[in-house]
Amino acid sequence: KRLSKKVLRMYKHWMNTDMHRVRWGLNYVRPQLLEEFGTNLRTEMGNIEKNGGYSLIQHPSASSLYDRDNVLNGCELLFLRMEDHDKWPSILSSLLPGGFTYDKPLGRVDLCPNIKEAYKDLLEYKLPYRDRNAIIGDDSISPHILDYFNAYGYLSPNK
């Protein structure tokens, strides 16, 4: 789908000015947390597919490879896929029984109704392969960004 020139210009501006925040999250937040739990994005995306939208990861505290004094020992990490947000209430209810309620937050269009058409267009927009390559970078490609793009199939020229 083609975006209007205005929306495409705004999107490209965001990509050029705020992409460092996205890269920071892809390179430092999620990878380190998953590594702490003894796993990686590709493995958990496979588990999400098998489980219908989520992965529940046990901290490997029993392993001699990990610090037994780690504050995460005995913890679980719930990994949810954004695309399955409509399933979150049932996922959370099944994992956290006993009166748990999930209050769905307002959607982006509800929060800002003036962006309805632009947001719909962005959701349907297929990022051109050359733009994907620009995000990934060159020889200094982060393995974490590659994992993310591979997990979502963004490296295929046909996507």
C-alpha positions as CSV (number, residue, x, y, z in Angstrom):
1,K,0.0,0.0,0.0
2,R,1.2,3.5,-0.8
3,L,1.2,6.1,1.9
4,S,0.2,9.7,1.3
5,K,3.1,12.0,0.8
6,K,2.5,13.8,4.1
7,V,2.3,10.5,6.1
8,L,5.4,9.1,4.4
9,R,7.3,12.3,5.0
10,M,6.4,12.2,8.7
11,Y,7.3,8.5,9.0
12,K,10.7,9.1,7.3
13,H,11.3,12.1,9.6
14,W,10.6,9.9,12.6
15,M,12.9,7.2,11.2
16,N,15.7,9.7,10.7
17,T,15.3,11.5,14.1
18,D,14.1,8.9,16.6
19,M,15.5,5.6,15.2
20,H,18.3,5.7,17.8
21,R,15.7,5.0,20.5
22,V,14.4,2.0,18.6
23,R,18.0,0.7,18.0
24,W,18.7,1.2,21.7
25,G,15.7,-0.9,22.7
26,L,16.6,-3.6,20.1
27,N,20.3,-3.7,21.1
28,Y,20.3,-3.3,24.9
29,V,17.0,-3.8,26.6
30,R,15.4,-6.9,25.2
31,P,18.5,-8.8,24.3
32,Q,20.1,-8.4,27.8
33,L,16.8,-9.5,29.5
34,L,16.4,-12.5,27.3
35,E,20.1,-13.4,27.8
36,E,19.6,-13.1,31.5
37,F,16.9,-15.7,31.2
38,G,19.1,-18.0,29.1
39,T,17.3,-17.5,25.8
40,N,17.1,-15.4,22.7
41,L,14.5,-13.7,20.4
42,R,14.4,-16.4,17.8
43,T,13.7,-19.1,20.3
44,E,11.0,-17.1,22.1
45,M,9.3,-16.1,18.8
46,G,9.1,-19.8,18.0
47,N,7.6,-20.4,21.5
48,I,5.1,-17.6,21.0
49,E,4.0,-19.2,17.7
50,K,3.5,-22.6,19.5
51,N,1.7,-21.1,22.4
52,G,-0.6,-18.8,20.5
53,G,0.8,-15.4,21.4
54,Y,3.0,-15.7,24.5
55,S,6.1,-17.3,25.9
56,L,6.6,-17.9,29.6
57,I,10.3,-18.2,30.4
58,Q,11.7,-19.5,33.7
59,H,14.9,-17.9,35.0
60,P,17.7,-20.6,34.8
61,S,18.6,-20.0,38.5
62,A,19.3,-23.7,39.1
63,S,22.1,-23.7,36.5
64,S,25.6,-23.4,37.8
65,L,26.3,-20.9,34.9
66,Y,24.3,-18.3,36.7
67,D,24.9,-16.3,39.9
68,R,22.9,-18.0,42.6
69,D,22.5,-14.6,44.4
70,N,20.8,-13.0,41.3
71,V,17.6,-11.1,42.2
72,L,15.9,-12.8,39.2
73,N,16.3,-16.3,40.6
74,G,12.9,-18.1,40.7
75,C,11.3,-15.4,38.5
76,E,9.4,-15.9,35.3
77,L,9.4,-13.6,32.2
78,L,6.2,-13.3,30.2
79,F,7.0,-12.4,26.6
80,L,4.0,-11.2,24.7
81,R,3.8,-10.4,21.0
82,M,2.2,-7.0,20.2
83,E,0.4,-8.5,17.2
84,D,-1.5,-10.7,19.6
85,H,-2.7,-7.9,21.9
86,D,-6.3,-9.0,21.4
87,K,-5.4,-12.4,23.1
88,W,-3.7,-10.8,26.1
89,P,-6.7,-10.8,28.4
90,S,-7.2,-14.6,28.0
91,I,-3.5,-15.3,28.1
92,L,-3.1,-13.3,31.3
93,S,-6.2,-14.8,32.9
94,S,-4.9,-18.3,32.2
95,L,-1.4,-17.6,33.5
96,L,-2.6,-15.6,36.5
97,P,-5.7,-17.2,37.9
98,G,-7.6,-16.0,40.9
99,G,-9.5,-12.9,40.0
100,F,-7.0,-11.2,37.7
101,T,-8.6,-8.6,35.5
102,Y,-7.0,-6.9,32.5
103,D,-8.2,-3.4,31.6
104,K,-7.4,-2.9,28.0
105,P,-5.9,0.5,27.4
106,L,-7.3,2.9,24.8
107,G,-6.0,2.2,21.3
108,R,-3.9,4.8,19.4
109,V,-6.9,5.9,17.3
110,D,-9.0,6.3,20.4
111,L,-6.3,8.4,22.0
112,C,-5.9,10.6,18.9
113,P,-8.8,10.3,16.5
114,N,-7.3,12.8,14.1
115,I,-4.7,10.2,13.1
116,K,-7.1,7.4,12.2
117,E,-6.5,7.3,8.4
118,A,-2.7,7.9,8.7
119,Y,-2.4,5.2,11.4
120,K,-4.4,2.7,9.3
121,D,-2.1,3.5,6.3
122,L,1.0,3.0,8.4
123,L,-0.2,-0.4,9.7
124,E,-0.7,-1.6,6.1
125,Y,2.5,-0.1,4.8
126,K,5.2,-2.5,3.6
127,L,8.6,-1.0,4.3
128,P,10.6,-1.2,1.0
129,Y,13.6,-3.5,1.1
130,R,16.1,-0.6,0.6
131,D,14.6,1.2,3.7
132,R,14.9,-2.0,5.8
133,N,18.6,-2.2,4.8
134,A,19.1,1.4,5.8
135,I,17.7,0.6,9.3
136,I,19.8,-2.5,9.7
137,G,23.0,-0.7,8.6
138,D,26.1,-2.0,7.0
139,D,29.1,-3.9,8.3
140,S,28.4,-2.8,11.8
141,I,25.1,-4.7,11.9
142,S,24.0,-5.5,15.4
143,P,23.2,-9.2,15.8
144,H,20.2,-8.2,18.0
145,I,18.7,-6.0,15.2
146,L,19.3,-8.9,12.8
147,D,17.5,-11.3,15.2
148,Y,14.6,-8.9,15.4
149,F,14.3,-8.6,11.6
150,N,14.8,-12.3,11.1
151,A,12.1,-13.1,13.7
152,Y,9.6,-11.0,11.9
153,G,10.7,-12.1,8.4
154,Y,11.7,-8.5,7.5
155,L,14.9,-9.6,5.8
156,S,13.2,-11.3,3.0
157,P,12.8,-9.1,-0.1
158,N,9.3,-10.5,-0.6
159,K,8.0,-9.2,2.7
